[in-house]
C-alpha cells in the first residue's frame, strides 16, 4: 500500500487537489492522510478545513501557521518558517512514502523544504507554469526542483520542467485536476443560486476574486480600488458575487474591502469561500470571471464564459481565447468588462485539459514500485 501525505493550505489548492484525493481515498492500494495548514485553519479567512470534512475527509494533521492579526511581509515570512517547522515535526513521526502537493504558494514551499530534510519524495502538481506578477512564480520553480514526480497541466509547462533539468520520464502531462469535479458537479440552478445569495434579477453576473500581485510595485489594495471604481460604473442590474482573497501580504485588507463593497453596493454579495460545489454553481451561472485568480485561466474557459484578467499576476500563463487582459486601471477595466459582456466564449478550447486529470495522477502513483528510489535525482541535460 502506498502511504501518501497530501498537504493543502488554501481553498484554491484544495479545489484542484480534491479530484485525485477522492480517488486515492477510495483506492485500496493507497493510504491517504491529509495535512491541513494555512488559511484552512484560520477563522478570519473562512476556516475552510470544514470543506475538506464536508467532502468526507478526516484531517490527520493540522499545522496552524498564520498570525490572524497581520498580513504584512513579516507575518507571511513568519508563516513560512512555521510551515517548515510544523510540517517537519509531522514528517518526523508520520514517515509517509510520498508527499503530494500542488502549486506555488509559500505554505507548499515550506512543506517540500521539510520533506527534503525528512527524505520524503514529493509529487508536485502544476509545475512549469508562469505567473510573472507574483512571488509565487519563484516558489513554484523552487518546489519543482525539490520534487521527484511532476504532474503538469500542459505540454508547454512540461517543456519548462524538462528545461530545469528534470528527467522527462518523471514528467506527466495530466491537465488541471481542478476541472475534474467542476465539470461533473450537479450545478445549483442559476436562479436558485441568485436567490440564495440575495442577487436580484436575471441580468449579467460577474464572479470576482482579487488576490495580491506580490511583485507589482503598486499596492494590491490600490489596484483593487481601481476595480471597484470600474464596478461602480455598471448598471445595478449587473449582479456581483465577490469572494475573499488569499493569505498573502495585503490579503486580509482586500477581503475586508470586498466585504465592505458588497454591503454598500446594491445587487452584490460577498462570501469568504463558496466551497467546491458553490464555486462550480457560480461558474455555471456567471457571465464572466473578473479579477486576477488562476481560476479565470484554468477553469472558466471550460464553462464557456470570458475572463477579465486584471494586471500582471497571471502574466506568462497559458491562455484560452476567452481571456481578456487589461491593466489595473479604472478605464481599462471598464473597457474589458464591456467586452466581456458581448464576447461569445461558448466554443473556446481550454488548454488545461479534459477533466480526467485525477485518474491519470492516480495511475502514475499506484504504479510506483519503490518511492524511496525517487530521492536520487540527476540533472538531466537537454538534448
Secondary structure, 3 states (H helix, E strand, C coil): CEEEEEEECCHHHHHHHHHHHHHHHCCCCEEEEEEEEHHHHCHHHCCCHHHHHHCCCCEEEEECCCCCCCCCHHHHHHHHHHHHHHHHHHHHHHCCCEEEEECCCHHHHHHHHHHHHHCCEEEEECCCCCCCCCCHHHHHHHHHHCCCEEEECCHHHHHHHHHCCCCHHHEEECCCCHHHHHHHCCCCCHHHHHHHHCCCCCCCEEEEECCCCCCCCCCHHHHHHHHHHHHHCCCCCCEEEEECCCCCCCHHHHHHHHHHHHHHCCCEEEECCCHHHHHHHHHHHCCEEEECCCHHHHCHHHHCCEEEEECCCCCCCCCCCCEEEECCCHHHHHHHHHHHHHCCCCCCCCCCCCCCHHHHHHHHHHCCCCHHHHHCCCCCCCC
